[in-house]
Amino acid sequence: MKVTKSHEAHPGPVDASHFDGSVTRQDYGEIPSPEGTALLVSFPAGARTHWHSHPDGQVLFVVDGVGRVGTRDAPAVEIRTGDVVHAPPGEEHWHGASESEPMRHLALSFGATTWLELVED
């Protein structure tokens, strides 16, 4: 068993080339098996990720606010505090805050993220 204490989490900005808006994160470290990461990500109103995918999937736990998620083959849907989003392996998707409210989620991402293009309005 490995315990990561909250004081060991690393806050900071995300790579701006993969996000639209001033998104910040708190890194809670690596997940050993299946290999992945745990990040608390904060999106101000209107901010979102670019299109991306994860070879072994991603799970988002919305901890605060109102957001949206979208896939290539379905319209975007609203997500709110308490919602859980599961992106299956390889699915191209994006997520972020609503246009008028911020959103924060805990993201468990498995495998190296493949970053793609900016999401068009």
KOLLORO-172651 format. One record per residue: residue number from 1; x negated, y negated, z negated of N, C-alpha, C in turn; residue in three letters. Coordinates in Angstrom, 1 decimal, always signed. Atoms other than C-alpha are relative to their C-alpha. Layout:
<pos NUM n_c1 X n_c2 Y n_c3 Z ca_c1 X ca_c2 Y ca_c3 Z c_c1 X c_c2 Y c_c3 Z code ALA>
...
% end
This chain:
<pos 1 n_c1 -0.8 n_c2 +1.2 n_c3 +0.0 ca_c1 +0.0 ca_c2 +0.0 ca_c3 +0.0 c_c1 -0.9 c_c2 -1.2 c_c3 +0.0 code MET>
<pos 2 n_c1 +0.7 n_c2 +1.2 n_c3 +0.0 ca_c1 -1.2 ca_c2 -3.5 ca_c3 +0.8 c_c1 +1.0 c_c2 -1.1 c_c3 -0.3 code LYS>
<pos 3 n_c1 -0.9 n_c2 +1.1 n_c3 +0.3 ca_c1 +0.3 ca_c2 -6.6 ca_c3 -0.8 c_c1 -0.7 c_c2 -1.3 c_c3 +0.4 code VAL>
<pos 4 n_c1 +0.5 n_c2 +1.3 n_c3 -0.4 ca_c1 -0.3 ca_c2 -10.1 ca_c3 +0.7 c_c1 +0.7 c_c2 -1.0 c_c3 -0.9 code THR>
<pos 5 n_c1 -0.6 n_c2 +1.0 n_c3 +0.9 ca_c1 +0.3 ca_c2 -12.8 ca_c3 -1.9 c_c1 +0.4 c_c2 -1.2 c_c3 +0.8 code LYS>
<pos 6 n_c1 -0.4 n_c2 +1.2 n_c3 -0.7 ca_c1 +2.1 ca_c2 -15.9 ca_c3 -0.8 c_c1 -1.0 c_c2 -1.0 c_c3 +0.2 code SER>
<pos 7 n_c1 +1.1 n_c2 +0.9 n_c3 -0.1 ca_c1 -0.9 ca_c2 -18.0 ca_c3 -1.5 c_c1 -1.0 c_c2 +0.4 c_c3 +1.1 code HIS>
<pos 8 n_c1 +0.9 n_c2 -0.4 n_c3 -1.0 ca_c1 -2.8 ca_c2 -16.0 ca_c3 +1.1 c_c1 +0.6 c_c2 -0.2 c_c3 +1.4 code GLU>
<pos 9 n_c1 -0.6 n_c2 +0.3 n_c3 -1.3 ca_c1 -0.4 ca_c2 -16.9 ca_c3 +3.9 c_c1 -0.7 c_c2 -1.3 c_c3 +0.6 code ALA>
<pos 10 n_c1 +0.7 n_c2 +1.1 n_c3 -0.6 ca_c1 -1.9 ca_c2 -19.4 ca_c3 +6.4 c_c1 +0.9 c_c2 -0.8 c_c3 +0.8 code HIS>
<pos 11 n_c1 -0.9 n_c2 +0.9 n_c3 -0.8 ca_c1 +0.2 ca_c2 -22.4 ca_c3 +7.5 c_c1 -0.8 c_c2 -0.6 c_c3 +1.1 code PRO>
<pos 12 n_c1 +0.6 n_c2 +0.8 n_c3 -1.1 ca_c1 -0.5 ca_c2 -24.3 ca_c3 +10.7 c_c1 +0.9 c_c2 +0.0 c_c3 +1.2 code GLY>
<pos 13 n_c1 -0.7 n_c2 +0.1 n_c3 -1.3 ca_c1 +0.6 ca_c2 -25.2 ca_c3 +14.2 c_c1 -0.1 c_c2 +1.2 c_c3 +0.8 code PRO>
<pos 14 n_c1 +0.1 n_c2 -1.2 n_c3 -0.9 ca_c1 +1.3 ca_c2 -22.6 ca_c3 +16.8 c_c1 -0.7 c_c2 -0.5 c_c3 +1.3 code VAL>
<pos 15 n_c1 +0.6 n_c2 +0.4 n_c3 -1.3 ca_c1 -0.4 ca_c2 -22.6 ca_c3 +20.2 c_c1 +1.0 c_c2 -0.7 c_c3 +0.9 code ASP>
<pos 16 n_c1 -0.9 n_c2 +0.8 n_c3 -0.7 ca_c1 +1.3 ca_c2 -25.4 ca_c3 +22.0 c_c1 +0.3 c_c2 +0.4 c_c3 +1.4 code ALA>
<pos 17 n_c1 -0.2 n_c2 -0.5 n_c3 -1.4 ca_c1 +0.9 ca_c2 -23.7 ca_c3 +25.4 c_c1 +1.1 c_c2 +1.0 c_c3 +0.1 code SER>
<pos 18 n_c1 -1.0 n_c2 -1.1 n_c3 +0.0 ca_c1 +3.5 ca_c2 -21.1 ca_c3 +24.3 c_c1 +1.3 c_c2 -0.5 c_c3 -0.6 code HIS>
<pos 19 n_c1 -1.2 n_c2 +0.5 n_c3 +0.7 ca_c1 +6.1 ca_c2 -23.4 ca_c3 +22.7 c_c1 +0.3 c_c2 -1.4 c_c3 +0.6 code PHE>
<pos 20 n_c1 -0.5 n_c2 +1.3 n_c3 -0.4 ca_c1 +8.2 ca_c2 -26.4 ca_c3 +23.7 c_c1 +0.5 c_c2 -0.7 c_c3 -1.2 code ASP>
<pos 21 n_c1 -0.4 n_c2 +0.7 n_c3 +1.2 ca_c1 +8.3 ca_c2 -28.8 ca_c3 +20.7 c_c1 -1.1 c_c2 +0.2 c_c3 -1.1 code GLY>
<pos 22 n_c1 +1.0 n_c2 -0.1 n_c3 +1.1 ca_c1 +6.3 ca_c2 -29.2 ca_c3 +17.4 c_c1 +0.3 c_c2 +1.1 c_c3 -1.0 code SER>
<pos 23 n_c1 -0.3 n_c2 -1.2 n_c3 +0.8 ca_c1 +6.7 ca_c2 -25.7 ca_c3 +16.1 c_c1 -1.2 c_c2 +0.3 c_c3 -1.0 code VAL>
<pos 24 n_c1 +1.0 n_c2 -0.4 n_c3 +1.0 ca_c1 +4.8 ca_c2 -24.6 ca_c3 +12.9 c_c1 +0.2 c_c2 +1.4 c_c3 -0.4 code THR>
<pos 25 n_c1 -0.1 n_c2 -1.4 n_c3 +0.5 ca_c1 +4.1 ca_c2 -21.2 ca_c3 +11.4 c_c1 -0.7 c_c2 +0.1 c_c3 -1.3 code ARG>
<pos 26 n_c1 +0.7 n_c2 -0.5 n_c3 +1.2 ca_c1 +3.0 ca_c2 -19.5 ca_c3 +8.2 c_c1 -0.3 c_c2 +1.4 c_c3 +0.3 code GLN>
<pos 27 n_c1 +0.5 n_c2 -1.3 n_c3 -0.4 ca_c1 +1.0 ca_c2 -16.4 ca_c3 +9.0 c_c1 -0.1 c_c2 +0.9 c_c3 -1.3 code ASP>
<pos 28 n_c1 +0.0 n_c2 -1.0 n_c3 +1.1 ca_c1 +1.7 ca_c2 -13.5 ca_c3 +6.6 c_c1 -0.8 c_c2 +1.2 c_c3 +0.2 code TYR>
<pos 29 n_c1 +1.0 n_c2 -1.0 n_c3 -0.2 ca_c1 -0.9 ca_c2 -11.3 ca_c3 +8.1 c_c1 +0.4 c_c2 +1.1 c_c3 +1.0 code GLY>
<pos 30 n_c1 -0.1 n_c2 -1.1 n_c3 -0.9 ca_c1 -1.2 ca_c2 -8.1 ca_c3 +10.1 c_c1 +0.9 c_c2 +1.1 c_c3 -0.6 code GLU>
<pos 31 n_c1 -0.7 n_c2 -1.2 n_c3 +0.3 ca_c1 +1.1 ca_c2 -5.1 ca_c3 +10.1 c_c1 -0.8 c_c2 +1.1 c_c3 +0.5 code ILE>
<pos 32 n_c1 +0.9 n_c2 -1.0 n_c3 -0.5 ca_c1 -1.1 ca_c2 -2.0 ca_c3 +10.3 c_c1 +0.6 c_c2 +1.1 c_c3 +0.9 code PRO>
<pos 33 n_c1 -0.6 n_c2 -1.1 n_c3 -0.8 ca_c1 +1.3 ca_c2 +0.6 ca_c3 +11.7 c_c1 +1.5 c_c2 -0.1 c_c3 +0.0 code SER>
<pos 34 n_c1 +0.6 n_c2 +0.3 n_c3 -1.3 ca_c1 +2.9 ca_c2 +0.0 ca_c3 +14.1 c_c1 -0.7 c_c2 -1.3 c_c3 +0.0 code PRO>
<pos 35 n_c1 +0.8 n_c2 +1.2 n_c3 +0.0 ca_c1 +0.4 ca_c2 -2.7 ca_c3 +14.8 c_c1 +0.8 c_c2 -1.2 c_c3 +0.4 code GLU>
<pos 36 n_c1 -0.8 n_c2 +1.2 n_c3 -0.3 ca_c1 +1.9 ca_c2 -6.2 ca_c3 +14.6 c_c1 -0.4 c_c2 -1.1 c_c3 -1.0 code GLY>
<pos 37 n_c1 +0.2 n_c2 +1.1 n_c3 +0.8 ca_c1 +2.1 ca_c2 -9.5 ca_c3 +12.8 c_c1 +1.3 c_c2 -0.4 c_c3 -0.6 code THR>
<pos 38 n_c1 -1.2 n_c2 +0.5 n_c3 +0.7 ca_c1 +4.5 ca_c2 -11.2 ca_c3 +10.3 c_c1 -0.3 c_c2 -1.5 c_c3 +0.0 code ALA>
<pos 39 n_c1 +0.1 n_c2 +1.5 n_c3 -0.1 ca_c1 +5.0 ca_c2 -15.0 ca_c3 +10.9 c_c1 +1.4 c_c2 -0.6 c_c3 -0.4 code LEU>
<pos 40 n_c1 -1.1 n_c2 +0.9 n_c3 +0.3 ca_c1 +7.4 ca_c2 -17.5 ca_c3 +9.3 c_c1 -0.1 c_c2 -1.2 c_c3 +1.0 code LEU>
<pos 41 n_c1 +0.1 n_c2 +1.1 n_c3 -1.0 ca_c1 +8.1 ca_c2 -19.9 ca_c3 +12.2 c_c1 +1.1 c_c2 -1.0 c_c3 -0.1 code VAL>
<pos 42 n_c1 -1.0 n_c2 +1.1 n_c3 +0.2 ca_c1 +9.8 ca_c2 -23.3 ca_c3 +11.9 c_c1 +0.1 c_c2 -0.8 c_c3 +1.3 code SER>
<pos 43 n_c1 -0.3 n_c2 +0.7 n_c3 -1.2 ca_c1 +11.4 ca_c2 -24.9 ca_c3 +14.9 c_c1 +0.8 c_c2 -1.2 c_c3 -0.3 code PHE>
<pos 44 n_c1 -0.9 n_c2 +1.1 n_c3 +0.1 ca_c1 +12.6 ca_c2 -28.5 ca_c3 +14.8 c_c1 +1.1 c_c2 +0.0 c_c3 +1.1 code PRO>
<pos 45 n_c1 -1.2 n_c2 +0.0 n_c3 -0.9 ca_c1 +15.9 ca_c2 -29.2 ca_c3 +16.6 c_c1 -0.6 c_c2 -0.2 c_c3 +1.5 code ALA>
<pos 46 n_c1 +0.4 n_c2 +0.1 n_c3 -1.4 ca_c1 +15.4 ca_c2 -28.6 ca_c3 +20.4 c_c1 -1.2 c_c2 +0.8 c_c3 +0.3 code GLY>
<pos 47 n_c1 +1.3 n_c2 -0.7 n_c3 -0.3 ca_c1 +12.1 ca_c2 -26.7 ca_c3 +20.1 c_c1 +0.3 c_c2 +1.5 c_c3 +0.2 code ALA>
<pos 48 n_c1 -0.1 n_c2 -1.5 n_c3 -0.3 ca_c1 +11.7 ca_c2 -23.1 ca_c3 +21.5 c_c1 -1.3 c_c2 +0.5 c_c3 +0.5 code ARG>
<pos 49 n_c1 +1.1 n_c2 -0.7 n_c3 -0.6 ca_c1 +9.3 ca_c2 -20.5 ca_c3 +22.7 c_c1 +0.1 c_c2 -0.1 c_c3 +1.5 code THR>
<pos 50 n_c1 -0.1 n_c2 -0.3 n_c3 -1.5 ca_c1 +8.4 ca_c2 -19.9 ca_c3 +26.3 c_c1 +0.5 c_c2 +1.4 c_c3 +0.1 code HIS>
<pos 51 n_c1 -0.3 n_c2 -1.4 n_c3 -0.3 ca_c1 +9.5 ca_c2 -16.7 ca_c3 +27.9 c_c1 -1.2 c_c2 +0.9 c_c3 -0.5 code TRP>
<pos 52 n_c1 +1.0 n_c2 -0.9 n_c3 +0.4 ca_c1 +7.6 ca_c2 -13.8 ca_c3 +26.4 c_c1 +0.6 c_c2 +1.4 c_c3 -0.3 code HIS>
<pos 53 n_c1 -0.4 n_c2 -1.3 n_c3 +0.3 ca_c1 +7.7 ca_c2 -10.1 ca_c3 +25.6 c_c1 -1.0 c_c2 +0.6 c_c3 -1.0 code SER>
<pos 54 n_c1 +0.9 n_c2 -0.8 n_c3 +0.9 ca_c1 +6.2 ca_c2 -7.6 ca_c3 +23.1 c_c1 +0.1 c_c2 +1.5 c_c3 +0.4 code HIS>
<pos 55 n_c1 -0.1 n_c2 -1.4 n_c3 -0.5 ca_c1 +5.2 ca_c2 -4.1 ca_c3 +24.2 c_c1 +0.7 c_c2 +1.0 c_c3 -1.0 code PRO>
<pos 56 n_c1 -0.6 n_c2 -0.8 n_c3 +0.9 ca_c1 +6.5 ca_c2 -2.6 ca_c3 +21.0 c_c1 +1.2 c_c2 -0.6 c_c3 -0.7 code ASP>
<pos 57 n_c1 -1.2 n_c2 +0.7 n_c3 +0.5 ca_c1 +9.4 ca_c2 -5.0 ca_c3 +20.3 c_c1 -0.3 c_c2 -1.1 c_c3 -1.0 code GLY>
<pos 58 n_c1 +0.1 n_c2 +1.1 n_c3 +1.0 ca_c1 +10.1 ca_c2 -7.8 ca_c3 +17.9 c_c1 +1.4 c_c2 +0.0 c_c3 -0.8 code GLN>
<pos 59 n_c1 -1.1 n_c2 +0.2 n_c3 +0.8 ca_c1 +12.5 ca_c2 -8.4 ca_c3 +15.0 c_c1 +0.0 c_c2 -1.4 c_c3 -0.6 code VAL>
<pos 60 n_c1 -0.1 n_c2 +1.4 n_c3 +0.6 ca_c1 +13.6 ca_c2 -11.9 ca_c3 +13.9 c_c1 +1.1 c_c2 +0.0 c_c3 -1.1 code LEU>
<pos 61 n_c1 -1.0 n_c2 +0.2 n_c3 +1.1 ca_c1 +15.3 ca_c2 -12.6 ca_c3 +10.6 c_c1 +0.1 c_c2 -1.5 c_c3 -0.2 code PHE>
<pos 62 n_c1 -0.3 n_c2 +1.4 n_c3 +0.1 ca_c1 +16.9 ca_c2 -16.0 ca_c3 +10.6 c_c1 +0.2 c_c2 -0.4 c_c3 -1.4 code VAL>
<pos 63 n_c1 -0.1 n_c2 +0.3 n_c3 +1.4 ca_c1 +16.2 ca_c2 -17.5 ca_c3 +7.2 c_c1 +0.6 c_c2 -1.4 c_c3 -0.3 code VAL>
<pos 64 n_c1 -0.6 n_c2 +1.3 n_c3 +0.2 ca_c1 +17.5 ca_c2 -21.0 ca_c3 +7.7 c_c1 +0.3 c_c2 -0.7 c_c3 +1.4 code ASP>
<pos 65 n_c1 -0.3 n_c2 +0.8 n_c3 -1.2 ca_c1 +19.3 ca_c2 -23.1 ca_c3 +10.3 c_c1 +0.8 c_c2 +0.7 c_c3 +1.0 code GLY>
<pos 66 n_c1 -0.8 n_c2 -0.5 n_c3 -1.2 ca_c1 +20.9 ca_c2 -22.6 ca_c3 +13.7 c_c1 -1.0 c_c2 +0.0 c_c3 +1.2 code VAL>
<pos 67 n_c1 +0.9 n_c2 -0.1 n_c3 -1.2 ca_c1 +19.1 ca_c2 -21.4 ca_c3 +16.8 c_c1 +0.7 c_c2 +0.7 c_c3 +1.1 code GLY>
<pos 68 n_c1 -0.5 n_c2 -0.7 n_c3 -1.2 ca_c1 +19.5 ca_c2 -19.7 ca_c3 +20.1 c_c1 -1.1 c_c2 +1.0 c_c3 +0.5 code ARG>
<pos 69 n_c1 +0.9 n_c2 -1.0 n_c3 -0.6 ca_c1 +18.0 ca_c2 -16.6 ca_c3 +21.8 c_c1 +0.5 c_c2 +0.3 c_c3 +1.4 code VAL>
<pos 70 n_c1 -0.5 n_c2 -0.4 n_c3 -1.3 ca_c1 +18.1 ca_c2 -15.6 ca_c3 +25.4 c_c1 -0.9 c_c2 +1.0 c_c3 +0.6 code GLY>
<pos 71 n_c1 +0.7 n_c2 -1.0 n_c3 -0.8 ca_c1 +17.1 ca_c2 -12.8 ca_c3 +27.8 c_c1 +0.2 c_c2 -0.3 c_c3 +1.4 code THR>
<pos 72 n_c1 -0.1 n_c2 +0.2 n_c3 -1.4 ca_c1 +16.6 ca_c2 -12.7 ca_c3 +31.5 c_c1 +1.4 c_c2 +0.4 c_c3 +0.6 code ARG>
<pos 73 n_c1 -1.3 n_c2 -0.5 n_c3 -0.6 ca_c1 +19.9 ca_c2 -10.8 ca_c3 +32.1 c_c1 +1.2 c_c2 -0.3 c_c3 -0.8 code ASP>
<pos 74 n_c1 -1.2 n_c2 +0.4 n_c3 +0.8 ca_c1 +22.3 ca_c2 -12.5 ca_c3 +29.6 c_c1 -0.1 c_c2 -1.4 c_c3 -0.4 code ALA>
<pos 75 n_c1 +0.0 n_c2 +1.4 n_c3 +0.4 ca_c1 +23.3 ca_c2 -16.0 ca_c3 +28.6 c_c1 -0.6 c_c2 -0.1 c_c3 -1.5 code PRO>
<pos 76 n_c1 +0.5 n_c2 +0.3 n_c3 +1.4 ca_c1 +21.7 ca_c2 -17.5 ca_c3 +25.4 c_c1 +1.2 c_c2 +0.1 c_c3 -1.0 code ALA>
<pos 77 n_c1 -1.0 n_c2 -0.1 n_c3 +1.0 ca_c1 +23.5 ca_c2 -16.8 ca_c3 +22.2 c_c1 -0.4 c_c2 -0.7 c_c3 -1.3 code VAL>
<pos 78 n_c1 +0.3 n_c2 +0.7 n_c3 +1.3 ca_c1 +23.7 ca_c2 -18.7 ca_c3 +18.9 c_c1 -0.4 c_c2 +0.9 c_c3 -1.1 code GLU>
<pos 79 n_c1 +0.3 n_c2 -0.8 n_c3 +1.2 ca_c1 +22.0 ca_c2 -17.3 ca_c3 +15.8 c_c1 +0.0 c_c2 -1.0 c_c3 -1.2 code ILE>
<pos 80 n_c1 -0.1 n_c2 +0.8 n_c3 +1.3 ca_c1 +22.4 ca_c2 -18.5 ca_c3 +12.2 c_c1 -0.7 c_c2 +0.7 c_c3 -1.1 code ARG>
<pos 81 n_c1 +0.6 n_c2 -0.6 n_c3 +1.2 ca_c1 +21.0 ca_c2 -18.0 ca_c3 +8.8 c_c1 +0.6 c_c2 +1.3 c_c3 -0.3 code THR>
<pos 82 n_c1 -0.5 n_c2 -1.4 n_c3 +0.3 ca_c1 +21.3 ca_c2 -14.3 ca_c3 +7.9 c_c1 +0.0 c_c2 +0.9 c_c3 +1.2 code GLY>
<pos 83 n_c1 +0.0 n_c2 -0.8 n_c3 -1.2 ca_c1 +21.3 ca_c2 -13.1 ca_c3 +11.5 c_c1 -1.3 c_c2 +0.7 c_c3 +0.2 code ASP>
<pos 84 n_c1 +1.1 n_c2 -0.8 n_c3 -0.3 ca_c1 +18.9 ca_c2 -10.4 ca_c3 +12.6 c_c1 +0.0 c_c2 +0.3 c_c3 +1.5 code VAL>
<pos 85 n_c1 +0.1 n_c2 -0.2 n_c3 -1.4 ca_c1 +17.7 ca_c2 -10.2 ca_c3 +16.2 c_c1 -1.0 c_c2 +1.1 c_c3 +0.3 code VAL>
<pos 86 n_c1 +1.0 n_c2 -1.0 n_c3 -0.4 ca_c1 +16.0 ca_c2 -7.1 ca_c3 +17.7 c_c1 -0.2 c_c2 -0.1 c_c3 +1.5 code HIS>
<pos 87 n_c1 +0.4 n_c2 +0.0 n_c3 -1.4 ca_c1 +14.2 ca_c2 -7.5 ca_c3 +21.0 c_c1 -0.7 c_c2 +1.3 c_c3 +0.3 code ALA>
<pos 88 n_c1 +0.6 n_c2 -1.3 n_c3 -0.3 ca_c1 +13.4 ca_c2 -4.0 ca_c3 +22.4 c_c1 -1.4 c_c2 -0.2 c_c3 +0.7 code PRO>
<pos 89 n_c1 +1.3 n_c2 +0.1 n_c3 -0.6 ca_c1 +9.9 ca_c2 -3.2 ca_c3 +23.7 c_c1 +0.1 c_c2 -0.4 c_c3 +1.5 code PRO>
<pos 90 n_c1 +0.1 n_c2 +0.5 n_c3 -1.4 ca_c1 +9.1 ca_c2 -5.1 ca_c3 +26.9 c_c1 +1.0 c_c2 -1.0 c_c3 +0.4 code GLY>
<pos 91 n_c1 -1.0 n_c2 +0.9 n_c3 -0.5 ca_c1 +12.2 ca_c2 -7.2 ca_c3 +27.0 c_c1 -0.5 c_c2 -1.5 c_c3 +0.0 code GLU>
<pos 92 n_c1 +0.4 n_c2 +1.4 n_c3 -0.1 ca_c1 +11.5 ca_c2 -10.8 ca_c3 +28.2 c_c1 +1.1 c_c2 -0.8 c_c3 -0.6 code GLU>
<pos 93 n_c1 -1.0 n_c2 +0.7 n_c3 +0.8 ca_c1 +13.2 ca_c2 -13.2 ca_c3 +25.9 c_c1 -0.7 c_c2 -1.3 c_c3 -0.5 code HIS>
<pos 94 n_c1 +0.4 n_c2 +1.2 n_c3 +0.6 ca_c1 +12.9 ca_c2 -16.6 ca_c3 +24.2 c_c1 +0.9 c_c2 -0.3 c_c3 -1.2 code TRP>
<pos 95 n_c1 -0.8 n_c2 +0.4 n_c3 +1.2 ca_c1 +14.1 ca_c2 -18.1 ca_c3 +20.9 c_c1 -0.5 c_c2 -1.3 c_c3 -0.5 code HIS>
<pos 96 n_c1 +0.4 n_c2 +1.3 n_c3 +0.6 ca_c1 +14.2 ca_c2 -21.4 ca_c3 +19.1 c_c1 +1.2 c_c2 -0.6 c_c3 -0.7 code GLY>
<pos 97 n_c1 -1.0 n_c2 +0.7 n_c3 +0.8 ca_c1 +16.3 ca_c2 -24.0 ca_c3 +17.3 c_c1 +1.1 c_c2 -0.5 c_c3 +1.0 code ALA>
<pos 98 n_c1 -1.0 n_c2 +0.6 n_c3 -0.9 ca_c1 +19.6 ca_c2 -25.4 ca_c3 +18.6 c_c1 -0.4 c_c2 -1.4 c_c3 +0.4 code SER>
<pos 99 n_c1 +0.4 n_c2 +1.3 n_c3 -0.5 ca_c1 +19.6 ca_c2 -28.7 ca_c3 +20.3 c_c1 +0.2 c_c2 -1.1 c_c3 -1.1 code GLU>
<pos 100 n_c1 -0.3 n_c2 +1.0 n_c3 +1.1 ca_c1 +20.9 ca_c2 -30.5 ca_c3 +17.1 c_c1 -0.4 c_c2 +0.4 c_c3 -1.4 code SER>
<pos 101 n_c1 +0.4 n_c2 -0.5 n_c3 +1.3 ca_c1 +19.6 ca_c2 -28.4 ca_c3 +14.2 c_c1 -1.2 c_c2 +0.8 c_c3 +0.0 code GLU>
<pos 102 n_c1 +1.2 n_c2 -0.8 n_c3 +0.1 ca_c1 +16.3 ca_c2 -26.9 ca_c3 +13.1 c_c1 +0.4 c_c2 +1.5 c_c3 -0.3 code PRO>
<pos 103 n_c1 -0.2 n_c2 -1.4 n_c3 +0.4 ca_c1 +15.9 ca_c2 -23.2 ca_c3 +12.6 c_c1 -1.4 c_c2 +0.6 c_c3 -0.4 code MET>
<pos 104 n_c1 +1.2 n_c2 -0.7 n_c3 +0.4 ca_c1 +13.3 ca_c2 -21.0 ca_c3 +10.8 c_c1 +0.3 c_c2 +1.5 c_c3 -0.1 code ARG>
<pos 105 n_c1 -0.1 n_c2 -1.4 n_c3 +0.1 ca_c1 +12.8 ca_c2 -17.3 ca_c3 +11.2 c_c1 -1.3 c_c2 +0.7 c_c3 -0.4 code HIS>
<pos 106 n_c1 +1.1 n_c2 -0.9 n_c3 +0.2 ca_c1 +10.6 ca_c2 -14.5 ca_c3 +10.0 c_c1 -0.1 c_c2 +0.9 c_c3 +1.2 code LEU>
<pos 107 n_c1 +0.2 n_c2 -0.8 n_c3 -1.2 ca_c1 +9.2 ca_c2 -12.8 ca_c3 +13.1 c_c1 -1.0 c_c2 +1.2 c_c3 -0.3 code ALA>
<pos 108 n_c1 +0.9 n_c2 -1.2 n_c3 +0.0 ca_c1 +7.8 ca_c2 -9.2 ca_c3 +13.0 c_c1 -0.2 c_c2 +0.4 c_c3 +1.4 code LEU>
<pos 109 n_c1 +0.3 n_c2 -0.2 n_c3 -1.4 ca_c1 +6.1 ca_c2 -8.8 ca_c3 +16.3 c_c1 -0.9 c_c2 +1.2 c_c3 +0.1 code SER>
<pos 110 n_c1 +0.8 n_c2 -1.2 n_c3 -0.1 ca_c1 +4.7 ca_c2 -5.5 ca_c3 +17.4 c_c1 -0.7 c_c2 +0.1 c_c3 +1.4 code PHE>
<pos 111 n_c1 +0.8 n_c2 +0.0 n_c3 -1.2 ca_c1 +1.8 ca_c2 -5.3 ca_c3 +19.9 c_c1 -0.3 c_c2 -1.4 c_c3 +0.5 code GLY>
<pos 112 n_c1 +0.4 n_c2 +1.3 n_c3 -0.4 ca_c1 +0.1 ca_c2 -8.2 ca_c3 +21.7 c_c1 +1.1 c_c2 -0.6 c_c3 +0.8 code ALA>
<pos 113 n_c1 -1.1 n_c2 +0.7 n_c3 -0.7 ca_c1 +2.6 ca_c2 -10.8 ca_c3 +22.9 c_c1 -0.5 c_c2 -0.4 c_c3 +1.4 code THR>
<pos 114 n_c1 +0.3 n_c2 +0.4 n_c3 -1.4 ca_c1 +2.7 ca_c2 -11.4 ca_c3 +26.7 c_c1 +0.8 c_c2 -1.3 c_c3 +0.2 code THR>
<pos 115 n_c1 -0.7 n_c2 +1.3 n_c3 -0.2 ca_c1 +3.4 ca_c2 -15.1 ca_c3 +27.2 c_c1 +0.2 c_c2 -0.3 c_c3 +1.5 code TRP>
<pos 116 n_c1 -0.4 n_c2 +0.2 n_c3 -1.3 ca_c1 +5.2 ca_c2 -16.2 ca_c3 +30.3 c_c1 +0.3 c_c2 -1.5 c_c3 +0.2 code LEU>
<pos 117 n_c1 -0.2 n_c2 +1.4 n_c3 -0.4 ca_c1 +6.5 ca_c2 -19.5 ca_c3 +31.8 c_c1 +1.0 c_c2 -0.7 c_c3 -1.0 code GLU>
<pos 118 n_c1 -0.9 n_c2 +0.9 n_c3 +0.8 ca_c1 +8.4 ca_c2 -22.4 ca_c3 +30.1 c_c1 +1.5 c_c2 +0.4 c_c3 +0.4 code LEU>
<pos 119 n_c1 -1.5 n_c2 -0.2 n_c3 -0.2 ca_c1 +12.2 ca_c2 -21.9 ca_c3 +29.7 c_c1 +0.5 c_c2 -1.2 c_c3 +0.6 code VAL>
<pos 120 n_c1 -0.7 n_c2 +1.1 n_c3 -0.7 ca_c1 +14.1 ca_c2 -24.1 ca_c3 +32.1 c_c1 +1.3 c_c2 -0.3 c_c3 -0.7 code GLU>
<pos 121 n_c1 -1.4 n_c2 +0.3 n_c3 +0.6 ca_c1 +17.2 ca_c2 -25.9 ca_c3 +30.8 c_c1 +1.1 c_c2 +0.5 c_c3 +0.9 code ASP>
% end
